[in-house]
Amino acid sequence: MKQAICGYHQDEEHHWVAQLACGHFQHVRHNPPFTNRPWVISKNGRQGMLGHLLKCKKCDEAAPKDKL
């Protein structure tokens, strides 16, 4: 199920994590050639992706909401 990005935070290893509208979290790494997300590197890039839809596997599995 696709969910909108509504915010971000960093995990304990300083990797960016998208907070989705459904209440789940998803890492958003720029790790070429496996994952190409150069927008995650800058604040403007992340802000520009607010509202963008990501596939949420946790929703597909009916997982409980994540907590900070």
All heavy atoms as TSV, in Angstrom:
chain	resi	resn	atom	element	x	y	z
A	1	MET	N	N	0.848	-1.171	0.000
A	1	MET	CA	C	0.000	0.000	0.000
A	1	MET	C	C	0.899	1.241	0.000
A	1	MET	O	O	1.885	1.284	0.726
A	1	MET	CB	C	-0.881	-0.023	1.245
A	1	MET	CG	C	-1.754	1.186	1.389
A	1	MET	SD	S	-2.780	1.145	2.875
A	1	MET	CE	C	-3.775	-0.290	2.553
A	2	LYS	N	N	0.567	2.219	-0.796
A	2	LYS	CA	C	1.367	3.444	-0.850
A	2	LYS	C	C	0.861	4.445	0.186
A	2	LYS	O	O	-0.344	4.618	0.354
A	2	LYS	CB	C	1.330	4.034	-2.248
A	2	LYS	CG	C	2.062	3.170	-3.252
A	2	LYS	CD	C	2.258	3.888	-4.550
A	2	LYS	CE	C	3.119	3.011	-5.452
A	2	LYS	NZ	N	3.540	3.728	-6.646
A	3	GLN	N	N	1.832	5.077	0.855
A	3	GLN	CA	C	1.530	6.066	1.890
A	3	GLN	C	C	2.390	7.307	1.674
A	3	GLN	O	O	3.532	7.214	1.216
A	3	GLN	CB	C	1.809	5.483	3.282
A	3	GLN	CG	C	0.943	4.304	3.645
A	3	GLN	CD	C	-0.498	4.695	3.916
A	3	GLN	OE1	O	-0.828	5.859	4.126
A	3	GLN	NE2	N	-1.378	3.711	3.913
A	4	ALA	N	N	1.861	8.463	2.041
A	4	ALA	CA	C	2.564	9.733	1.860
A	4	ALA	C	C	3.614	9.950	2.944
A	4	ALA	O	O	3.393	9.625	4.112
A	4	ALA	CB	C	1.567	10.884	1.884
A	5	ILE	N	N	4.741	10.547	2.548
A	5	ILE	CA	C	5.760	10.967	3.504
A	5	ILE	C	C	5.251	12.239	4.185
A	5	ILE	O	O	4.874	13.206	3.522
A	5	ILE	CB	C	7.100	11.271	2.804
A	5	ILE	CG1	C	7.653	10.021	2.118
A	5	ILE	CG2	C	8.105	11.831	3.809
A	5	ILE	CD1	C	8.882	10.288	1.251
A	6	CYS	N	N	5.227	12.249	5.513
A	6	CYS	CA	C	4.748	13.433	6.230
A	6	CYS	C	C	5.826	14.039	7.133
A	6	CYS	O	O	5.594	15.072	7.762
A	6	CYS	CB	C	3.476	13.122	7.013
A	6	CYS	SG	S	3.636	11.825	8.228
A	7	GLY	N	N	6.989	13.421	7.218
A	7	GLY	CA	C	8.083	13.960	8.015
A	7	GLY	C	C	9.281	13.027	7.972
A	7	GLY	O	O	9.244	11.978	7.311
A	8	TYR	N	N	10.338	13.425	8.697
A	8	TYR	CA	C	11.569	12.645	8.733
A	8	TYR	C	C	12.173	12.706	10.125
A	8	TYR	O	O	11.935	13.656	10.875
A	8	TYR	CB	C	12.620	13.203	7.756
A	8	TYR	CG	C	12.172	13.286	6.334
A	8	TYR	CD1	C	11.609	14.442	5.823
A	8	TYR	CD2	C	12.318	12.205	5.470
A	8	TYR	CE1	C	11.197	14.532	4.507
A	8	TYR	CE2	C	11.908	12.275	4.150
A	8	TYR	CZ	C	11.353	13.445	3.682
A	8	TYR	OH	O	10.941	13.527	2.378
A	9	HIS	N	N	12.983	11.736	10.435
A	9	HIS	CA	C	13.869	11.786	11.595
A	9	HIS	C	C	15.091	10.939	11.273
A	9	HIS	O	O	15.103	10.233	10.267
A	9	HIS	CB	C	13.166	11.311	12.877
A	9	HIS	CG	C	12.799	9.859	12.889
A	9	HIS	ND1	N	11.589	9.391	12.418
A	9	HIS	CD2	C	13.498	8.767	13.300
A	9	HIS	CE1	C	11.554	8.072	12.557
A	9	HIS	NE2	N	12.707	7.665	13.078
A	10	GLN	N	N	16.108	11.024	12.108
A	10	GLN	CA	C	17.292	10.202	11.920
A	10	GLN	C	C	17.332	9.118	12.993
A	10	GLN	O	O	16.960	9.367	14.138
A	10	GLN	CB	C	18.566	11.042	11.986
A	10	GLN	CG	C	18.757	11.900	10.751
A	10	GLN	CD	C	20.051	12.659	10.795
A	10	GLN	OE1	O	20.269	13.466	11.692
A	10	GLN	NE2	N	20.918	12.415	9.823
A	11	ASP	N	N	17.789	7.928	12.604
A	11	ASP	CA	C	17.917	6.845	13.573
A	11	ASP	C	C	19.220	7.018	14.353
A	11	ASP	O	O	19.952	8.000	14.170
A	11	ASP	CB	C	17.811	5.473	12.883
A	11	ASP	CG	C	18.969	5.143	11.959
A	11	ASP	OD1	O	19.983	5.880	11.932
A	11	ASP	OD2	O	18.874	4.127	11.253
A	12	GLU	N	N	19.515	6.063	15.221
A	12	GLU	CA	C	20.707	6.153	16.069
A	12	GLU	C	C	22.015	6.120	15.278
A	12	GLU	O	O	23.057	6.542	15.778
A	12	GLU	CB	C	20.700	5.043	17.130
A	12	GLU	CG	C	20.684	3.632	16.594
A	12	GLU	CD	C	19.309	3.138	16.145
A	12	GLU	OE1	O	18.282	3.764	16.471
A	12	GLU	OE2	O	19.270	2.115	15.440
A	13	GLU	N	N	21.967	5.671	14.031
A	13	GLU	CA	C	23.156	5.662	13.168
A	13	GLU	C	C	23.155	6.847	12.198
A	13	GLU	O	O	23.945	6.887	11.262
A	13	GLU	CB	C	23.227	4.345	12.398
A	13	GLU	CG	C	23.425	3.140	13.305
A	13	GLU	CD	C	23.425	1.825	12.553
A	13	GLU	OE1	O	23.300	1.827	11.305
A	13	GLU	OE2	O	23.556	0.795	13.217
A	14	HIS	N	N	22.249	7.800	12.420
A	14	HIS	CA	C	22.123	9.025	11.622
A	14	HIS	C	C	21.677	8.763	10.186
A	14	HIS	O	O	21.990	9.529	9.284
A	14	HIS	CB	C	23.416	9.847	11.659
A	14	HIS	CG	C	23.835	10.187	13.047
A	14	HIS	ND1	N	23.190	11.134	13.808
A	14	HIS	CD2	C	24.802	9.663	13.838
A	14	HIS	CE1	C	23.742	11.199	14.992
A	14	HIS	NE2	N	24.731	10.309	15.039
A	15	HIS	N	N	20.930	7.687	9.979
A	15	HIS	CA	C	20.328	7.415	8.676
A	15	HIS	C	C	18.939	8.055	8.677
A	15	HIS	O	O	18.235	8.036	9.686
A	15	HIS	CB	C	20.187	5.910	8.433
A	15	HIS	CG	C	21.504	5.203	8.337
A	15	HIS	ND1	N	21.608	3.900	7.956
A	15	HIS	CD2	C	22.769	5.610	8.563
A	15	HIS	CE1	C	22.859	3.528	7.954
A	15	HIS	NE2	N	23.588	4.558	8.332
A	16	TRP	N	N	18.542	8.585	7.532
A	16	TRP	CA	C	17.237	9.232	7.439
A	16	TRP	C	C	16.114	8.199	7.358
A	16	TRP	O	O	16.220	7.193	6.670
A	16	TRP	CB	C	17.185	10.162	6.230
A	16	TRP	CG	C	17.971	11.409	6.506
A	16	TRP	CD1	C	19.206	11.711	6.024
A	16	TRP	CD2	C	17.593	12.472	7.368
A	16	TRP	NE1	N	19.617	12.912	6.531
A	16	TRP	CE2	C	18.649	13.412	7.364
A	16	TRP	CE3	C	16.476	12.736	8.148
A	16	TRP	CZ2	C	18.609	14.588	8.100
A	16	TRP	CZ3	C	16.437	13.913	8.879
A	16	TRP	CH2	C	17.489	14.821	8.847
A	17	VAL	N	N	15.045	8.504	8.088
A	17	VAL	CA	C	13.867	7.653	8.161
A	17	VAL	C	C	12.651	8.514	7.825
A	17	VAL	O	O	12.452	9.579	8.432
A	17	VAL	CB	C	13.706	7.045	9.577
A	17	VAL	CG1	C	12.459	6.188	9.668
A	17	VAL	CG2	C	14.957	6.259	9.968
A	18	ALA	N	N	11.855	8.077	6.859
A	18	ALA	CA	C	10.627	8.785	6.511
A	18	ALA	C	C	9.522	8.364	7.466
A	18	ALA	O	O	9.378	7.184	7.787
A	18	ALA	CB	C	10.214	8.472	5.076
A	19	GLN	N	N	8.759	9.338	7.920
A	19	GLN	CA	C	7.569	9.081	8.722
A	19	GLN	C	C	6.394	9.139	7.756
A	19	GLN	O	O	6.191	10.147	7.074
A	19	GLN	CB	C	7.453	10.132	9.815
A	19	GLN	CG	C	8.614	10.095	10.776
A	19	GLN	CD	C	8.717	11.335	11.651
A	19	GLN	OE1	O	9.802	11.641	12.093
A	19	GLN	NE2	N	7.646	12.041	11.892
A	20	LEU	N	N	5.655	8.053	7.683
A	20	LEU	CA	C	4.561	7.955	6.722
A	20	LEU	C	C	3.225	8.314	7.362
A	20	LEU	O	O	3.051	8.192	8.581
A	20	LEU	CB	C	4.523	6.544	6.134
A	20	LEU	CG	C	5.823	6.080	5.472
A	20	LEU	CD1	C	5.665	4.651	4.952
A	20	LEU	CD2	C	6.236	7.014	4.353
A	21	ALA	N	N	2.283	8.729	6.542
A	21	ALA	CA	C	0.968	9.148	7.021
A	21	ALA	C	C	0.248	8.045	7.791
A	21	ALA	O	O	-0.570	8.329	8.665
A	21	ALA	CB	C	0.112	9.614	5.842
A	22	CYS	N	N	0.570	6.811	7.515
A	22	CYS	CA	C	-0.071	5.674	8.179
A	22	CYS	C	C	0.468	5.422	9.587
A	22	CYS	O	O	-0.075	4.615	10.330
A	22	CYS	CB	C	0.120	4.410	7.339
A	22	CYS	SG	S	1.858	4.004	7.072
A	23	GLY	N	N	1.572	6.106	9.944
A	23	GLY	CA	C	2.168	5.913	11.255
A	23	GLY	C	C	3.357	4.958	11.256
A	23	GLY	O	O	3.940	4.700	12.296
A	24	HIS	N	N	3.731	4.473	10.096
A	24	HIS	CA	C	4.908	3.611	9.982
A	24	HIS	C	C	6.119	4.435	9.574
A	24	HIS	O	O	5.979	5.520	9.021
A	24	HIS	CB	C	4.671	2.504	8.939
A	24	HIS	CG	C	3.653	1.516	9.361
A	24	HIS	ND1	N	2.576	1.182	8.576
A	24	HIS	CD2	C	3.535	0.776	10.493
A	24	HIS	CE1	C	1.840	0.279	9.203
A	24	HIS	NE2	N	2.400	0.021	10.369
A	25	PHE	N	N	7.310	3.897	9.856
A	25	PHE	CA	C	8.569	4.527	9.482
A	25	PHE	C	C	9.247	3.680	8.416
A	25	PHE	O	O	9.101	2.455	8.407
A	25	PHE	CB	C	9.512	4.642	10.678
A	25	PHE	CG	C	8.971	5.437	11.844
A	25	PHE	CD1	C	9.480	5.228	13.108
A	25	PHE	CD2	C	7.975	6.383	11.684
A	25	PHE	CE1	C	9.017	5.950	14.187
A	25	PHE	CE2	C	7.498	7.112	12.762
A	25	PHE	CZ	C	8.025	6.890	14.024
A	26	GLN	N	N	10.018	4.334	7.551
A	26	GLN	CA	C	10.742	3.607	6.503
A	26	GLN	C	C	12.065	4.323	6.221
A	26	GLN	O	O	12.076	5.536	5.993
A	26	GLN	CB	C	9.890	3.560	5.231
A	26	GLN	CG	C	10.492	2.710	4.147
A	26	GLN	CD	C	9.549	2.605	2.958
A	26	GLN	OE1	O	9.911	2.972	1.858
A	26	GLN	NE2	N	8.339	2.120	3.177
A	27	HIS	N	N	13.170	3.585	6.278
A	27	HIS	CA	C	14.460	4.166	5.936
A	27	HIS	C	C	14.449	4.620	4.475
A	27	HIS	O	O	13.907	3.925	3.624
A	27	HIS	CB	C	15.594	3.149	6.155
A	27	HIS	CG	C	16.017	3.052	7.581
A	27	HIS	ND1	N	15.464	2.151	8.451
A	27	HIS	CD2	C	16.927	3.762	8.282
A	27	HIS	CE1	C	16.015	2.301	9.631
A	27	HIS	NE2	N	16.911	3.278	9.563
A	28	VAL	N	N	15.035	5.778	4.238
A	28	VAL	CA	C	15.152	6.318	2.884
A	28	VAL	C	C	16.618	6.656	2.645
A	28	VAL	O	O	17.060	7.762	2.881
A	28	VAL	CB	C	14.232	7.542	2.656
A	28	VAL	CG1	C	12.790	7.110	2.501
A	28	VAL	CG2	C	14.340	8.561	3.773
A	29	ARG	N	N	17.362	5.658	2.217
A	29	ARG	CA	C	18.794	5.819	2.006
A	29	ARG	C	C	19.111	6.069	0.541
A	29	ARG	O	O	18.438	5.568	-0.344
A	29	ARG	CB	C	19.526	4.557	2.458
A	29	ARG	CG	C	19.422	4.278	3.925
A	29	ARG	CD	C	20.214	3.025	4.285
A	29	ARG	NE	N	20.138	2.734	5.689
A	29	ARG	CZ	C	19.285	1.879	6.238
A	29	ARG	NH1	N	18.412	1.234	5.489
A	29	ARG	NH2	N	19.290	1.659	7.531
A	30	HIS	N	N	20.168	6.845	0.335
A	30	HIS	CA	C	20.744	6.996	-1.000
A	30	HIS	C	C	21.946	6.062	-1.021
A	30	HIS	O	O	22.963	6.325	-0.387
A	30	HIS	CB	C	21.167	8.440	-1.246
A	30	HIS	CG	C	21.818	8.672	-2.575
A	30	HIS	ND1	N	21.223	8.283	-3.757
A	30	HIS	CD2	C	22.991	9.245	-2.907
A	30	HIS	CE1	C	22.020	8.620	-4.766
A	30	HIS	NE2	N	23.097	9.191	-4.274
A	31	ASN	N	N	21.799	4.920	-1.684
A	31	ASN	CA	C	22.820	3.875	-1.669
A	31	ASN	C	C	22.986	3.300	-3.073
A	31	ASN	O	O	22.637	2.146	-3.311
A	31	ASN	CB	C	22.412	2.784	-0.661
A	31	ASN	CG	C	23.477	1.754	-0.445
A	31	ASN	OD1	O	24.636	1.984	-0.730
A	31	ASN	ND2	N	23.086	0.601	0.052
A	32	PRO	N	N	23.510	4.123	-4.018
A	32	PRO	CA	C	23.670	3.606	-5.382
A	32	PRO	C	C	24.602	2.405	-5.417
A	32	PRO	O	O	25.500	2.332	-4.601
A	32	PRO	CB	C	24.280	4.773	-6.141
A	32	PRO	CG	C	24.252	5.944	-5.228
A	32	PRO	CD	C	24.005	5.455	-3.850
A	33	PRO	N	N	24.438	1.462	-6.302
A	33	PRO	CA	C	23.428	1.402	-7.361
A	33	PRO	C	C	22.137	0.735	-6.903
A	33	PRO	O	O	21.216	0.597	-7.683
A	33	PRO	CB	C	24.112	0.558	-8.434
A	33	PRO	CG	C	24.921	-0.417	-7.656
A	33	PRO	CD	C	25.411	0.360	-6.443
A	34	PHE	N	N	22.059	0.318	-5.645
A	34	PHE	CA	C	20.880	-0.409	-5.167
A	34	PHE	C	C	19.670	0.506	-4.994
A	34	PHE	O	O	18.569	0.157	-5.394
A	34	PHE	CB	C	21.181	-1.114	-3.841
A	34	PHE	CG	C	22.351	-2.044	-3.946
A	34	PHE	CD1	C	23.557	-1.734	-3.340
A	34	PHE	CD2	C	22.263	-3.217	-4.678
A	34	PHE	CE1	C	24.640	-2.578	-3.441
A	34	PHE	CE2	C	23.344	-4.067	-4.789
A	34	PHE	CZ	C	24.538	-3.744	-4.171
A	35	THR	N	N	19.852	1.644	-4.387
A	35	THR	CA	C	18.767	2.597	-4.170
A	35	THR	C	C	19.266	3.982	-4.562
A	35	THR	O	O	20.263	4.454	-4.012
A	35	THR	CB	C	18.341	2.613	-2.687
A	35	THR	OG1	O	18.043	1.286	-2.272
A	35	THR	CG2	C	17.128	3.478	-2.481
A	36	ASN	N	N	18.584	4.626	-5.481
A	36	ASN	CA	C	18.992	5.936	-5.956
A	36	ASN	C	C	18.026	6.991	-5.430
A	36	ASN	O	O	16.978	7.234	-6.015
A	36	ASN	CB	C	19.051	5.940	-7.487
A	36	ASN	CG	C	19.721	7.177	-8.027
A	36	ASN	OD1	O	20.411	7.880	-7.297
A	36	ASN	ND2	N	19.512	7.445	-9.287
A	37	ARG	N	N	18.389	7.594	-4.301
A	37	ARG	CA	C	17.569	8.646	-3.693
A	37	ARG	C	C	18.445	9.836	-3.313
A	37	ARG	O	O	18.620	10.145	-2.127
A	37	ARG	CB	C	16.855	8.117	-2.448
A	37	ARG	CG	C	15.801	7.076	-2.723
A	37	ARG	CD	C	15.097	6.697	-1.430
A	37	ARG	NE	N	14.063	5.727	-1.677
A	37	ARG	CZ	C	13.863	4.653	-0.925
A	37	ARG	NH1	N	14.621	4.413	0.115
A	37	ARG	NH2	N	12.899	3.818	-1.215
A	38	PRO	N	N	19.001	10.538	-4.291
A	38	PRO	CA	C	19.877	11.664	-3.965
A	38	PRO	C	C	19.163	12.773	-3.197
A	38	PRO	O	O	19.803	13.558	-2.498
A	38	PRO	CB	C	20.377	12.149	-5.329
A	38	PRO	CG	C	19.391	11.639	-6.312
A	38	PRO	CD	C	18.846	10.362	-5.729
A	39	TRP	N	N	17.843	12.828	-3.278
A	39	TRP	CA	C	17.077	13.863	-2.584
A	39	TRP	C	C	17.186	13.759	-1.068
A	39	TRP	O	O	16.987	14.747	-0.356
A	39	TRP	CB	C	15.604	13.822	-3.015
A	39	TRP	CG	C	14.931	12.491	-2.850
A	39	TRP	CD1	C	14.810	11.522	-3.807
A	39	TRP	CD2	C	14.295	11.976	-1.685
A	39	TRP	NE1	N	14.137	10.436	-3.305
A	39	TRP	CE2	C	13.803	10.682	-1.995
A	39	TRP	CE3	C	14.070	12.459	-0.404
A	39	TRP	CZ2	C	13.120	9.890	-1.083
A	39	TRP	CZ3	C	13.391	11.673	0.517
A	39	TRP	CH2	C	12.927	10.412	0.171
A	40	VAL	N	N	17.520	12.588	-0.553
A	40	VAL	CA	C	17.560	12.400	0.897
A	40	VAL	C	C	18.768	13.097	1.532
A	40	VAL	O	O	18.767	13.385	2.726
A	40	VAL	CB	C	17.527	10.898	1.258
A	40	VAL	CG1	C	18.884	10.234	1.102
A	40	VAL	CG2	C	17.016	10.680	2.672
A	41	ILE	N	N	19.755	13.446	0.732
A	41	ILE	CA	C	21.003	14.018	1.249
A	41	ILE	C	C	20.829	15.453	1.746
A	41	ILE	O	O	21.462	15.859	2.714
A	41	ILE	CB	C	22.103	13.932	0.169
A	41	ILE	CG1	C	22.394	12.464	-0.146
A	41	ILE	CG2	C	23.365	14.643	0.607
A	41	ILE	CD1	C	23.273	12.252	-1.349
A	42	SER	N	N	19.953	16.231	1.120
A	42	SER	CA	C	19.807	17.647	1.506
A	42	SER	C	C	18.451	17.918	2.149
A	42	SER	O	O	17.457	17.242	1.877
A	42	SER	CB	C	19.963	18.545	0.277
A	42	SER	OG	O	18.836	18.441	-0.568
A	43	LYS	N	N	18.440	18.953	2.984
A	43	LYS	CA	C	17.186	19.358	3.636
A	43	LYS	C	C	16.146	19.758	2.592
A	43	LYS	O	O	14.987	19.362	2.677
A	43	LYS	CB	C	17.448	20.520	4.594
A	43	LYS	CG	C	16.215	20.967	5.326
A	43	LYS	CD	C	16.507	22.071	6.321
A	43	LYS	CE	C	15.239	22.471	7.043
A	43	LYS	NZ	N	15.492	23.488	8.066
A	44	ASN	N	N	16.563	20.519	1.581
A	44	ASN	CA	C	15.633	20.937	0.528
A	44	ASN	C	C	15.098	19.734	-0.240
A	44	ASN	O	O	13.924	19.701	-0.615
A	44	ASN	CB	C	16.292	21.922	-0.434
A	44	ASN	CG	C	16.447	23.293	0.174
A	44	ASN	OD1	O	15.760	23.648	1.121
A	44	ASN	ND2	N	17.375	24.069	-0.364
A	45	GLY	N	N	15.955	18.759	-0.485
A	45	GLY	CA	C	15.526	17.542	-1.173
A	45	GLY	C	C	14.475	16.784	-0.387
A	45	GLY	O	O	13.454	16.356	-0.938
A	46	ARG	N	N	14.718	16.627	0.914
A	46	ARG	CA	C	13.742	15.928	1.767
A	46	ARG	C	C	12.428	16.693	1.825
A	46	ARG	O	O	11.356	16.119	1.704
A	46	ARG	CB	C	14.319	15.701	3.172
A	46	ARG	CG	C	15.438	14.678	3.206
A	46	ARG	CD	C	15.882	14.374	4.622
A	46	ARG	NE	N	16.354	15.535	5.346
A	46	ARG	CZ	C	17.592	16.032	5.269
A	46	ARG	NH1	N	18.487	15.468	4.478
A	46	ARG	NH2	N	17.935	17.094	5.983
A	47	GLN	N	N	12.511	18.013	2.007
A	47	GLN	CA	C	11.295	18.826	2.066
A	47	GLN	C	C	10.501	18.725	0.774
A	47	GLN	O	O	9.276	18.695	0.792
A	47	GLN	CB	C	11.651	20.294	2.368
A	47	GLN	CG	C	12.238	20.511	3.746
A	47	GLN	CD	C	11.253	20.203	4.856
A	47	GLN	OE1	O	10.060	20.485	4.755
A	47	GLN	NE2	N	11.742	19.604	5.926
A	48	GLY	N	N	11.214	18.657	-0.341
A	48	GLY	CA	C	10.553	18.560	-1.640
A	48	GLY	C	C	9.825	17.241	-1.860
A	48	GLY	O	O	8.980	17.138	-2.742
A	49	MET	N	N	10.150	16.232	-1.057
A	49	MET	CA	C	9.506	14.917	-1.204
A	49	MET	C	C	8.364	14.700	-0.207
A	49	MET	O	O	7.740	13.646	-0.215
A	49	MET	CB	C	10.541	13.809	-1.049
A	49	MET	CG	C	11.545	13.771	-2.193
A	49	MET	SD	S	10.800	13.479	-3.815
A	49	MET	CE	C	10.463	11.731	-3.699
A	50	LEU	N	N	8.081	15.688	0.644
A	50	LEU	CA	C	6.926	15.569	1.533
A	50	LEU	C	C	5.676	15.385	0.676
A	50	LEU	O	O	5.479	16.082	-0.313
A	50	LEU	CB	C	6.793	16.791	2.431
A	50	LEU	CG	C	7.859	16.931	3.506
A	50	LEU	CD1	C	7.711	18.283	4.217
A	50	LEU	CD2	C	7.799	15.786	4.507
A	51	GLY	N	N	4.870	14.432	1.033
A	51	GLY	CA	C	3.666	14.118	0.264
A	51	GLY	C	C	3.885	13.034	-0.774
A	51	GLY	O	O	2.921	12.462	-1.288
A	52	HIS	N	N	5.148	12.740	-1.097
A	52	HIS	CA	C	5.467	11.682	-2.067
A	52	HIS	C	C	5.024	10.332	-1.497
A	52	HIS	O	O	5.140	10.080	-0.302
A	52	HIS	CB	C	6.970	11.674	-2.342
A	52	HIS	CG	C	7.409	10.618	-3.298
A	52	HIS	ND1	N	7.242	10.730	-4.657
A	52	HIS	CD2	C	7.994	9.419	-3.082
A	52	HIS	CE1	C	7.722	9.643	-5.243
A	52	HIS	NE2	N	8.178	8.831	-4.303
A	53	LEU	N	N	4.518	9.473	-2.345
A	53	LEU	CA	C	4.033	8.166	-1.901
A	53	LEU	C	C	5.134	7.109	-1.958
A	53	LEU	O	O	5.832	6.992	-2.968
A	53	LEU	CB	C	2.863	7.716	-2.768
A	53	LEU	CG	C	1.634	8.616	-2.759
A	53	LEU	CD1	C	0.584	8.073	-3.721
A	53	LEU	CD2	C	1.053	8.754	-1.362
A	54	LEU	N	N	5.290	6.375	-0.864
A	54	LEU	CA	C	6.199	5.233	-0.790
A	54	LEU	C	C	5.388	3.980	-0.521
A	54	LEU	O	O	4.370	4.027	0.185
A	54	LEU	CB	C	7.213	5.409	0.349
A	54	LEU	CG	C	8.249	6.499	0.223
A	54	LEU	CD1	C	9.117	6.529	1.487
A	54	LEU	CD2	C	9.115	6.287	-0.995
A	55	LYS	N	N	5.842	2.860	-1.032
A	55	LYS	CA	C	5.189	1.580	-0.745
A	55	LYS	C	C	5.485	1.211	0.708
A	55	LYS	O	O	6.632	1.167	1.124
A	55	LYS	CB	C	5.710	0.489	-1.669
A	55	LYS	CG	C	5.058	-0.861	-1.414
A	55	LYS	CD	C	5.365	-1.843	-2.523
A	55	LYS	CE	C	4.859	-3.229	-2.238
A	55	LYS	NZ	N	3.494	-3.332	-1.787
A	56	CYS	N	N	4.454	0.959	1.474
A	56	CYS	CA	C	4.602	0.609	2.888
A	56	CYS	C	C	4.312	-0.880	3.071
A	56	CYS	O	O	3.157	-1.302	3.074
A	56	CYS	CB	C	3.679	1.451	3.749
A	56	CYS	SG	S	3.879	1.101	5.515
A	57	LYS	N	N	5.374	-1.656	3.242
A	57	LYS	CA	C	5.216	-3.092	3.459
A	57	LYS	C	C	4.564	-3.379	4.800
A	57	LYS	O	O	3.868	-4.373	4.962
A	57	LYS	CB	C	6.575	-3.782	3.380
A	57	LYS	CG	C	7.181	-3.756	2.001
A	57	LYS	CD	C	8.532	-4.439	1.983
A	57	LYS	CE	C	9.164	-4.339	0.613
A	57	LYS	NZ	N	10.505	-4.929	0.590
A	58	LYS	N	N	4.782	-2.493	5.776
A	58	LYS	CA	C	4.185	-2.699	7.101
A	58	LYS	C	C	2.664	-2.611	7.036
A	58	LYS	O	O	1.978	-3.347	7.729
A	58	LYS	CB	C	4.760	-1.705	8.105
A	58	LYS	CG	C	6.235	-1.954	8.399
A	58	LYS	CD	C	6.771	-0.926	9.378
A	58	LYS	CE	C	8.248	-1.132	9.640
A	58	LYS	NZ	N	8.766	-0.113	10.571
A	59	CYS	N	N	2.138	-1.731	6.194
A	59	CYS	CA	C	0.680	-1.658	6.012
A	59	CYS	C	C	0.161	-2.955	5.393
A	59	CYS	O	O	-0.879	-3.461	5.803
A	59	CYS	CB	C	0.300	-0.478	5.119
A	59	CYS	SG	S	0.191	1.103	5.974
A	60	ASP	N	N	0.913	-3.456	4.406
A	60	ASP	CA	C	0.501	-4.710	3.747
A	60	ASP	C	C	0.441	-5.864	4.742
A	60	ASP	O	O	-0.337	-6.789	4.576
A	60	ASP	CB	C	1.470	-5.048	2.612
A	60	ASP	CG	C	1.383	-4.059	1.447
A	60	ASP	OD1	O	0.368	-3.340	1.350
A	60	ASP	OD2	O	2.336	-4.017	0.658
A	61	GLU	N	N	1.285	-5.788	5.787
A	61	GLU	CA	C	1.334	-6.852	6.802
A	61	GLU	C	C	0.465	-6.541	8.016
A	61	GLU	O	O	0.454	-7.290	8.985
A	61	GLU	CB	C	2.785	-7.022	7.263
A	61	GLU	CG	C	3.715	-7.459	6.142
A	61	GLU	CD	C	5.183	-7.357	6.529
A	61	GLU	OE1	O	5.497	-6.855	7.619
A	61	GLU	OE2	O	6.018	-7.786	5.708
A	62	ALA	N	N	-0.260	-5.416	7.986
A	62	ALA	CA	C	-1.116	-4.960	9.099
A	62	ALA	C	C	-0.320	-4.831	10.397
A	62	ALA	O	O	-0.803	-5.131	11.489
A	62	ALA	CB	C	-2.309	-5.903	9.279
A	63	ALA	N	N	0.909	-4.323	10.279
A	63	ALA	CA	C	1.778	-4.126	11.452
A	63	ALA	C	C	1.300	-2.915	12.265
A	63	ALA	O	O	0.717	-1.980	11.714
A	63	ALA	CB	C	3.206	-3.900	10.988
A	64	PRO	N	N	1.542	-2.932	13.579
A	64	PRO	CA	C	1.178	-1.777	14.397
A	64	PRO	C	C	2.030	-0.554	14.025
A	64	PRO	O	O	3.103	-0.705	13.429
A	64	PRO	CB	C	1.477	-2.226	15.831
A	64	PRO	CG	C	2.428	-3.366	15.682
A	64	PRO	CD	C	2.172	-3.993	14.359
A	65	LYS	N	N	1.547	0.627	14.387
A	65	LYS	CA	C	2.269	1.866	14.097
A	65	LYS	C	C	3.619	1.863	14.812
A	65	LYS	O	O	3.755	1.287	15.894
A	65	LYS	CB	C	1.457	3.081	14.527
A	65	LYS	CG	C	0.200	3.259	13.696
A	65	LYS	CD	C	-0.557	4.481	14.152
A	65	LYS	CE	C	-1.815	4.647	13.319
A	65	LYS	NZ	N	-2.578	5.831	13.696
A	66	ASP	N	N	4.590	2.533	14.208
A	66	ASP	CA	C	5.915	2.666	14.813
A	66	ASP	C	C	5.898	3.802	15.834
A	66	ASP	O	O	5.054	4.701	15.780
A	66	ASP	CB	C	6.965	2.954	13.738
A	66	ASP	CG	C	7.186	1.770	12.819
A	66	ASP	OD1	O	7.308	0.639	13.326
A	66	ASP	OD2	O	7.234	1.957	11.592
A	67	LYS	N	N	6.853	3.767	16.751
A	67	LYS	CA	C	6.990	4.809	17.787
A	67	LYS	C	C	8.407	5.338	17.769
A	67	LYS	O	O	9.355	4.599	17.522
A	67	LYS	CB	C	6.669	4.232	19.158
A	67	LYS	CG	C	5.250	3.735	19.294
A	67	LYS	CD	C	5.014	3.147	20.663
A	67	LYS	CE	C	3.607	2.564	20.730
A	67	LYS	NZ	N	3.337	1.917	21.982
A	68	LEU	N	N	8.534	6.631	18.046
A	68	LEU	CA	C	9.863	7.247	18.144
A	68	LEU	C	C	10.513	6.884	19.451
A	68	LEU	O	O	9.970	6.697	20.441
A	68	LEU	CB	C	9.777	8.765	18.037
A	68	LEU	CG	C	9.575	9.293	16.626
A	68	LEU	CD1	C	9.400	10.814	16.658
A	68	LEU	CD2	C	10.762	8.974	15.755
